[in-house]
Amino acid sequence: FDEAHHVENVATTFFGTTFTRYQVLDLTADVERSALNDLSGKRRDEVAAAARSLAGMLEQLVLFFPPEPGRFPLEGLPQQRAGLDSVRDGMLAAFARLVEAMEGLDSREEPWGQYVLRAEDLGERLRAVTAERFTDLLPEDIRAVHWYERRDKNLVLSATPIDVAEDLRSTLFASVRHTVFTSATLSAGGDFSYFLQRLGLPPDTHTLTFSSPFDYANRTLLYLPEEHFPEPQAPGYTQSLHDRIRELIKLSRGRALVLFTSVQAMEMAHAALRDQLPYSLLLQGTGPRRELLARFAEEKESVLFAVASFWEGVDIPGEALSLVIIDKLPFEVPSDPVIMARINRVRAAGGNPFFDFQVPRAILALRQGVGRLMRCSNDRGVMAVLDARLFSKGYGRRFLRSLPSSPLCRDLAVVRQFFREDDTDEHP
């Protein structure tokens, strides 16, 4: 497995179940269109009516959930559980009526057979994601977390495995003699224990670390803010963050990728700095990912503000990228239903959720972020992590030990001199 740091997330998706509003709307639209085009008379009317009935029941299901955007546990709606079960049962009956209305059509040419399969599959998905929780189970015996997400006009219902280790053992590892996992970010400070635990691999699993082929010691600089720089929760942090981002981008003359841990932080920084910098400031979400990356690579002295998926998979070798800025340590939101369930699982097993789960995950994410800078041996630049907790908190040392072996500085004058040397190398 290459890029094996994704194995747990891929397995989580594979072994989980998801039901969405758009899946149902796609099905009902396809059925109605085919009914109008392929059927006639009473059969056409019955099939179209069954599809419309299902779409109507779907909207009742959507209205049942609060409209606030975000991801929330289903068990957070205990007072409405009976209502959810009633709406769910109505949806399941509507799926059954649609399948019955299409009875006999599935033996004809496609697409009717596929429509029946899709309707049956969606019914099973709905049943799975809204299954009753067994309240008498101990926390360590609960296998999945059931949650919902409101996103624009969509509703997503999911049942996500809390721990994929057992599923991987019984499916993948039981069927192969040897498995090789490779990635630049499997260990946290040389320690593979987090990766091994999450995948259910034994502690004596053979591990091997290779040195980086890049000359971090001579071609990069790691900048961290000075001692008085405010921590993320302190008053004045946002203004200090924006000021420092502006100063760093001016020193690098653009050519910067600025990575944020939230969309709100990204948008606030972009709004604050777009009129203060003489460079093209690109913003994730204003265009397709591929187009934004192409513009960033082609436009001299441009800056890209981004979150989430841009923390990895961005490959911009050469002078177009000379500075990577990260706003703060990428801890995940602990209120996310899946993260919350996994935190509770670690705690129930006697572990320390913060140090055994949250810190290792943040370390691996940070390593992915700073890894955007050096993409070939000739690259040169600065990595800046603007989070004072790297020095003020004891766990900060674990993050620092996991970062590349770059010279560390906390003085902008050193960064200024680094980029001056860069200019000298380009124009001797």
Legacy VTK file of the C-alpha trace (Angstrom):
# vtk DataFile Version 3.0
C-alpha trace
ASCII
DATASET POLYDATA
POINTS 428 float
0.000 0.000 0.000
1.512 3.311 -1.079
0.329 6.450 0.735
-0.585 4.032 3.504
-1.465 6.797 5.961
-4.834 6.738 4.152
-5.562 3.064 4.899
-7.629 3.717 8.034
-9.735 6.398 6.333
-10.279 4.258 3.227
-11.234 1.279 5.388
-13.558 3.484 7.429
-15.396 4.483 4.262
-15.420 0.936 2.871
-16.782 -0.717 6.011
-19.193 2.113 6.781
-22.611 2.850 5.321
-23.885 6.153 3.926
-27.337 7.275 2.799
-27.862 10.700 1.214
-30.724 12.816 -0.032
-29.046 13.218 -3.412
-28.801 9.435 -3.880
-32.573 9.150 -3.540
-33.274 12.175 -5.741
-31.024 10.750 -8.458
-32.967 7.479 -8.338
-36.444 9.048 -8.396
-35.460 11.402 -11.238
-34.077 8.498 -13.281
-37.186 6.376 -12.664
-39.603 9.175 -13.583
-37.680 10.011 -16.746
-37.560 6.382 -17.875
-41.240 5.889 -17.034
-42.213 8.814 -19.248
-39.951 7.649 -22.075
-40.391 3.858 -21.935
-43.795 3.122 -20.400
-47.368 4.006 -21.170
-50.821 3.970 -19.643
-51.504 2.748 -16.134
-48.031 1.219 -15.650
-46.339 4.512 -16.442
-48.582 6.370 -13.991
-48.035 3.807 -11.213
-44.247 3.851 -11.514
-44.043 7.649 -11.738
-46.413 8.029 -8.771
-44.328 5.633 -6.665
-41.190 7.620 -7.479
-42.883 10.909 -6.552
-44.181 9.376 -3.312
-40.664 8.322 -2.365
-39.353 11.818 -3.121
-42.102 13.275 -0.928
-41.252 10.970 1.983
-37.614 11.940 1.550
-38.421 15.608 2.148
-40.236 14.643 5.362
-37.068 12.866 6.465
-34.929 15.908 5.618
-37.221 18.258 7.557
-36.886 16.048 10.615
-33.238 17.105 11.083
-32.194 20.584 12.304
-30.953 22.779 9.423
-27.673 23.848 11.051
-24.697 22.826 8.881
-22.252 20.360 10.374
-21.898 16.771 11.540
-23.840 15.613 14.599
-24.446 12.261 16.358
-27.870 10.727 15.834
-28.022 9.974 19.528
-28.012 13.733 20.073
-31.717 13.664 19.137
-33.051 11.236 21.777
-36.310 13.105 22.307
-37.045 12.752 18.592
-36.086 9.097 18.231
-39.664 7.871 17.946
-40.317 10.467 15.257
-37.214 9.403 13.337
-38.271 5.770 13.465
-41.713 6.704 12.124
-40.314 8.717 9.208
-37.750 5.989 8.520
-40.482 3.347 8.378
-42.442 5.540 5.974
-39.380 5.813 3.733
-38.828 2.053 3.792
-42.467 1.502 2.825
-42.060 3.989 -0.048
-38.976 2.107 -1.283
-40.963 -1.148 -1.161
-43.842 0.408 -3.124
-41.432 1.637 -5.782
-39.859 -1.812 -6.126
-43.340 -3.351 -6.342
-44.402 -0.836 -9.003
-41.378 -1.827 -11.094
-42.043 -5.553 -10.625
-41.684 -7.377 -13.919
-39.947 -4.461 -15.597
-36.546 -5.571 -14.306
-36.670 -8.557 -16.671
-36.738 -6.230 -19.652
-33.829 -4.278 -21.048
-31.952 -2.030 -18.685
-32.198 0.296 -16.834
-35.120 -1.167 -14.877
-33.101 -3.950 -13.291
-30.593 -1.397 -12.056
-33.365 0.792 -10.660
-34.699 -2.113 -8.593
-31.214 -2.869 -7.257
-30.626 0.793 -6.408
-33.956 1.085 -4.590
-33.317 -2.077 -2.576
-29.770 -0.972 -1.753
-30.888 2.484 -0.591
-33.567 0.921 1.587
-30.969 -1.300 3.245
-28.645 1.671 3.686
-31.388 3.697 5.360
-32.183 0.796 7.661
-28.498 0.431 8.620
-27.728 4.094 9.287
-30.826 4.593 11.462
-30.540 1.292 13.352
-31.383 1.429 17.041
-28.427 1.773 19.394
-28.236 -0.886 22.087
-28.043 1.244 25.204
-27.044 -1.687 27.436
-23.760 -2.201 25.568
-20.529 -1.054 27.187
-18.684 1.717 25.286
-15.964 -0.702 24.164
-18.592 -3.033 22.629
-20.252 -0.428 20.399
-18.926 -0.983 16.877
-20.253 2.015 14.944
-21.199 5.640 15.447
-24.400 6.817 13.751
-24.392 10.452 12.680
-25.927 12.947 10.282
-24.642 15.917 8.318
-26.450 18.895 6.829
-24.536 20.272 3.868
-26.227 22.883 1.686
-29.427 21.137 0.544
-28.102 17.657 1.143
-28.679 15.370 4.112
-26.126 12.650 4.812
-26.825 9.792 7.230
-23.897 7.525 8.094
-22.935 4.562 10.227
-19.158 4.644 10.641
-17.023 1.948 12.293
-15.246 3.275 15.361
-12.348 0.850 14.962
-11.481 -0.802 11.639
-8.768 -3.071 13.054
-11.030 -6.115 13.458
-12.536 -5.674 9.981
-9.069 -5.407 8.442
-7.876 -8.516 10.285
-10.833 -10.622 9.147
-10.788 -9.468 5.525
-7.465 -8.093 4.312
-4.835 -9.516 6.656
-6.432 -12.969 6.856
-6.160 -13.390 3.088
-2.517 -12.380 2.529
0.796 -13.643 3.872
2.649 -10.342 3.767
1.613 -6.707 3.570
3.865 -3.715 2.899
2.809 -0.202 3.893
4.749 2.808 2.620
4.269 6.515 3.197
6.256 9.576 4.174
3.981 10.004 7.198
3.453 6.709 9.015
5.474 7.533 12.120
5.282 10.313 14.672
8.835 11.207 15.612
10.042 7.786 14.469
7.356 5.992 16.497
5.044 3.728 14.465
2.864 2.664 17.417
-0.097 4.871 16.487
-0.262 3.479 12.931
0.094 -0.102 14.166
-2.618 0.313 16.790
-5.131 1.896 14.432
-4.776 -0.958 11.921
-4.627 -3.697 14.563
-1.081 -4.726 13.650
1.084 -6.411 16.326
3.659 -4.266 18.177
6.511 -6.408 16.808
5.597 -5.583 13.194
8.795 -4.920 11.259
9.233 -1.200 10.599
11.870 0.694 8.695
12.583 4.389 8.293
14.558 5.827 5.388
16.269 9.195 5.459
14.816 11.912 3.268
16.540 12.362 -0.110
16.214 16.130 0.310
18.875 18.371 1.842
16.687 20.040 4.454
19.691 21.216 6.464
21.040 23.430 3.681
18.050 24.187 1.489
15.269 24.928 3.971
14.454 26.920 7.066
11.843 26.200 9.749
10.364 29.410 11.137
8.417 29.443 14.403
7.025 32.599 16.043
8.840 34.350 18.860
8.122 33.734 22.533
5.508 36.493 22.998
3.425 35.407 19.999
-0.116 34.656 21.280
-1.468 31.113 21.373
-4.490 30.313 19.142
-7.049 30.793 21.930
-5.505 34.006 23.255
-6.865 37.499 22.542
-5.062 39.097 19.641
-4.052 35.832 18.005
-6.016 36.404 14.799
-4.533 39.860 14.229
-1.032 38.625 15.052
-1.521 35.700 12.680
-2.594 37.956 9.818
0.282 40.357 10.448
2.833 37.543 10.475
1.433 35.929 7.324
1.677 39.295 5.565
5.278 39.818 6.714
6.374 36.354 5.622
4.712 36.621 2.204
6.420 39.959 1.597
9.787 38.399 2.429
9.204 35.525 -0.001
7.750 37.846 -2.659
4.623 35.726 -2.915
5.304 32.151 -4.025
3.501 30.929 -0.907
1.024 28.233 0.065
-0.867 29.212 3.226
-2.611 26.262 4.879
-5.380 26.720 7.440
-7.125 24.338 9.812
-10.595 25.764 9.128
-12.480 27.413 6.281
-13.425 30.315 8.544
-9.788 31.059 9.411
-8.824 30.867 5.723
-11.570 33.237 4.605
-10.847 35.722 7.400
-7.155 35.839 6.523
-7.847 36.203 2.811
-10.310 39.044 3.431
-7.851 40.807 5.744
-4.823 40.511 3.448
-6.092 40.692 -0.127
-5.743 44.493 -0.217
-2.483 44.546 1.753
-0.315 42.442 -0.529
0.780 43.227 -4.103
0.344 39.632 -5.219
-2.396 37.475 -6.684
-4.126 35.843 -3.691
-5.928 32.665 -4.746
-8.598 31.207 -2.468
-9.693 27.578 -2.270
-13.357 27.273 -3.160
-13.327 29.980 -5.823
-12.557 27.483 -8.577
-11.793 23.814 -9.272
-8.772 22.459 -7.419
-6.885 21.645 -10.615
-7.393 25.140 -12.028
-6.282 26.826 -8.806
-3.106 24.743 -8.680
-2.395 25.461 -12.351
-2.792 29.203 -11.798
-0.626 29.052 -8.697
2.148 27.268 -10.593
1.941 29.576 -13.624
1.391 33.004 -12.067
4.655 34.408 -10.786
4.557 35.568 -7.163
1.035 34.245 -6.497
-0.238 33.046 -3.109
-2.721 30.235 -2.481
-4.895 30.160 0.649
-6.231 26.645 1.292
-7.528 24.069 3.771
-8.219 20.332 4.022
-7.289 18.503 0.792
-4.498 20.951 -0.039
-2.543 19.770 3.004
-1.436 16.842 0.835
-1.278 15.916 -2.815
-0.043 19.379 -3.833
3.084 18.961 -5.952
4.537 22.308 -7.078
8.295 21.891 -7.613
10.529 24.831 -8.424
10.395 28.541 -7.673
6.588 28.834 -7.753
6.491 27.543 -4.166
9.121 28.880 -1.784
7.119 29.339 1.398
4.626 27.099 3.205
2.756 28.710 6.103
0.585 26.715 8.518
-1.682 28.725 10.785
-1.733 26.329 13.749
-1.327 22.717 14.798
-3.938 20.674 12.888
-5.884 19.127 15.741
-9.212 17.731 14.580
-12.449 19.099 15.996
-13.182 16.795 18.973
-16.937 17.362 18.651
-17.020 15.573 15.282
-19.118 12.418 15.878
-16.511 9.986 14.537
-13.593 11.663 16.320
-15.638 11.864 19.523
-16.486 8.161 19.331
-12.845 7.218 18.770
-11.744 9.442 21.652
-14.269 7.692 23.883
-13.039 4.293 22.680
-9.428 5.127 23.592
-10.568 6.377 27.002
-12.674 3.246 27.604
-9.623 1.105 26.831
-7.644 2.923 29.530
-5.650 5.150 27.212
-5.113 8.891 27.130
-7.148 10.175 24.166
-5.146 13.371 23.770
-1.669 11.854 23.760
-2.546 8.455 22.280
-4.934 9.615 19.551
-5.273 13.361 18.983
-1.591 14.324 19.137
-0.365 11.549 16.783
-3.073 12.406 14.234
-2.143 16.088 14.360
1.555 15.257 13.984
0.934 13.201 10.848
-1.259 15.958 9.378
1.392 18.593 10.134
4.055 16.498 8.438
1.860 16.272 5.354
1.448 20.046 5.359
5.111 20.991 5.634
5.902 18.284 3.093
4.385 20.465 0.364
7.584 22.551 0.226
10.290 20.149 -0.932
9.133 18.259 -4.019
12.504 17.837 -5.776
16.168 18.057 -4.798
16.587 21.561 -6.243
13.744 23.104 -4.252
14.530 25.674 -1.607
12.301 27.501 0.854
10.861 28.208 4.280
8.318 26.293 6.356
6.491 28.437 8.919
4.231 27.055 11.655
2.598 29.972 13.463
1.608 28.192 16.663
3.358 29.166 19.901
2.238 25.907 21.536
5.183 24.201 19.866
7.282 25.776 22.639
4.770 26.636 25.369
3.253 23.140 25.700
5.033 19.961 26.665
3.580 18.065 23.713
5.125 20.625 21.369
8.408 18.718 21.545
6.727 15.681 19.981
5.712 17.814 17.003
9.179 19.337 16.667
10.853 15.914 16.697
8.603 14.882 13.808
9.468 17.815 11.542
12.264 17.798 8.942
15.825 18.439 10.119
15.764 22.062 8.986
17.581 24.891 10.780
15.107 26.435 13.215
14.680 30.165 13.664
12.287 32.475 15.505
13.510 35.728 14.005
12.120 37.260 10.802
15.542 38.740 10.111
16.861 35.223 9.547
14.023 34.537 7.105
14.800 37.800 5.315
18.451 36.817 4.959
17.473 33.352 3.697
15.432 34.815 0.852
18.152 37.366 0.067
20.555 34.466 -0.393
17.920 32.880 -2.604
17.899 36.005 -4.775
21.712 36.003 -4.888
21.750 32.390 -6.055
19.295 33.245 -8.831
21.095 36.420 -9.916
24.839 36.082 -9.145
LINES 1 429
428 0 1 2 3 4 5 6 7 8 9 10 11 12 13 14 15 16 17 18 19 20 21 22 23 24 25 26 27 28 29 30 31 32 33 34 35 36 37 38 39 40 41 42 43 44 45 46 47 48 49 50 51 52 53 54 55 56 57 58 59 60 61 62 63 64 65 66 67 68 69 70 71 72 73 74 75 76 77 78 79 80 81 82 83 84 85 86 87 88 89 90 91 92 93 94 95 96 97 98 99 100 101 102 103 104 105 106 107 108 109 110 111 112 113 114 115 116 117 118 119 120 121 122 123 124 125 126 127 128 129 130 131 132 133 134 135 136 137 138 139 140 141 142 143 144 145 146 147 148 149 150 151 152 153 154 155 156 157 158 159 160 161 162 163 164 165 166 167 168 169 170 171 172 173 174 175 176 177 178 179 180 181 182 183 184 185 186 187 188 189 190 191 192 193 194 195 196 197 198 199 200 201 202 203 204 205 206 207 208 209 210 211 212 213 214 215 216 217 218 219 220 221 222 223 224 225 226 227 228 229 230 231 232 233 234 235 236 237 238 239 240 241 242 243 244 245 246 247 248 249 250 251 252 253 254 255 256 257 258 259 260 261 262 263 264 265 266 267 268 269 270 271 272 273 274 275 276 277 278 279 280 281 282 283 284 285 286 287 288 289 290 291 292 293 294 295 296 297 298 299 300 301 302 303 304 305 306 307 308 309 310 311 312 313 314 315 316 317 318 319 320 321 322 323 324 325 326 327 328 329 330 331 332 333 334 335 336 337 338 339 340 341 342 343 344 345 346 347 348 349 350 351 352 353 354 355 356 357 358 359 360 361 362 363 364 365 366 367 368 369 370 371 372 373 374 375 376 377 378 379 380 381 382 383 384 385 386 387 388 389 390 391 392 393 394 395 396 397 398 399 400 401 402 403 404 405 406 407 408 409 410 411 412 413 414 415 416 417 418 419 420 421 422 423 424 425 426 427
